Amino acid sequence: MKISTLILTLMLCLMGGTATAETRYASDQLEVPMRSGKGTKFRILRMLPSGTALQVLGKDASSGYTKVRATGGVEGWVLTRYIMNTPSARDRLAAAEKKLAHLELENRKLTSSFGELETQKGSTDEQVASLTQSNHRLSQELDELHRTASSALAIDAENKSLKTHIATYERKLQALQQENEGLKDRTARDWFMVGAGVVILGMIIGLIIPRIRWKKKSSWDTL
């Protein structure tokens, strides 16, 4: 019974210790020694931080070293297993974070541009609606102008017809006026002739009547 209790106590302690343990990660910061020769007996020329770009000049498979040239032209030997074909995870992570930040900035810009476009679209829709109404109104006005123009053409044709009739009537009136003038002249001549005839007749009667009276008087004297 005591042994069981002890085992249970130890298990609880182990579980408690596991529950309170914190997770940690190894640092990505690593420096690689560049040596003057192919081995640890040669002196270190420089400590190369992780991710340093190196130009490969040659390899020695037997020693496991590779001859490289670092920035600034320094040449030396580095263990081949420390040389990677790709940048370090830390540099790749930094590049990815930089690219992510750039993409996030671009995304914010695009989001802002999209919002502006949505606003412009709303304004454009309003303008389209306004232009549609204006177009409808102008179409109605154009139809009215067509009707007015048709009426104007009809009125103009009617005016031309009336002017033609008026010109015809004016010519007839002139002809009648000329005819009336001719009739007036003829009437005047006729009245002149009548008057002249009356005067002549009067003169003749004036000459004849005294003779008739004289003859009567003479005949009376004879009796």
Residue pairs with C-beta under 8 A, 6 or more apart in sequence:
28 50
28 88
28 89
28 90
29 49
29 50
29 90
30 49
30 50
31 47
31 48
31 49
31 50
32 47
32 48
32 50
32 52
32 78
32 79
32 82
33 44
33 46
33 47
33 48
33 78
34 44
34 45
34 46
34 47
34 48
34 68
34 70
34 74
34 76
34 77
34 78
35 42
35 43
35 44
35 45
35 65
35 76
35 77
35 78
36 42
36 43
36 45
36 76
36 77
37 77
38 60
38 63
38 65
38 77
39 63
39 65
42 77
45 74
45 76
46 70
46 74
46 76
48 54
48 70
48 78
50 88
50 90
50 91
51 87
51 88
51 90
51 91
52 70
52 71
53 71
54 68
54 69
54 70
54 78
54 83
55 68
55 69
55 70
56 66
56 67
56 68
56 83
57 67
57 68
57 69
57 75
58 66
58 67
59 65
59 66
59 67
59 80
60 66
60 67
60 77
64 79
64 80
64 81
65 77
65 78
65 79
65 80
66 77
66 78
66 79
66 80
66 83
67 75
67 76
67 77
68 75
68 76
68 77
68 78
68 83
69 75
70 76
86 92
87 95
